Amino acid sequence: MPTTVAANLARVRERVAEACHRCGRDPHGVTLVGVTKYVGPDAARALLAAGCTDLAESRPQRLWEMAAALP
């Protein structure tokens, strides 16, 4: 799974960079947020390992669970 997550994240970052280039915006000014809804801590860890350090969760209870499971 980590390889797939890293590859998907890289593709999303490429698409963001391309979109920024088209509109004259600096891609470093865009924050990519990984949403952990419906995934467990292993998937969130894979996102972190791939370099996505901004994570979001829509339910407070799940946020607390993720926060306890992740560094």
Buried (B, 14 or more C-beta within 10 A) or exposed (E): EEEEBBEEBEEEBEEBBEEBEEEEEEBEEEEEEBEBEEBEBEBBBBBBEBEBEEBEBEEEEBBEBBEEEEE
